[in-house]
Amino acid sequence: MAGSSSHAVAAVVSEVRIINKKLDLILEYIF
């Protein structure tokens, strides 16, 4: 069970990193 939960956390972290990259691009475009 612990392995599956940690795998889910890793997936969420990867999605958050992608979102952060998009936000950085948007901020650079605006400012």
C-alpha positions in Angstrom: 0.0 0.0 0.0 2.8 2.4 0.9 4.3 2.0 -2.5 1.1 2.8 -4.4 0.5 6.0 -2.3 4.1 7.2 -2.8 3.7 6.6 -6.5 0.5 8.7 -6.5 2.4 11.5 -4.7 5.2 11.3 -7.3 2.6 11.7 -10.1 1.1 14.8 -8.3 4.5 16.3 -7.8 5.3 15.9 -11.5 2.0 17.6 -12.4 2.7 20.4 -10.1 6.2 20.9 -11.6 4.6 21.1 -15.1 2.1 23.7 -13.8 4.8 25.7 -12.2 6.7 25.8 -15.5 3.6 27.0 -17.3 3.1 29.7 -14.6 6.7 30.8 -15.0 6.3 31.1 -18.8 3.0 33.1 -18.3 4.6 35.4 -15.7 7.6 36.0 -18.0 5.2 36.8 -20.9 3.2 39.2 -18.8 6.1 41.0 -17.1 
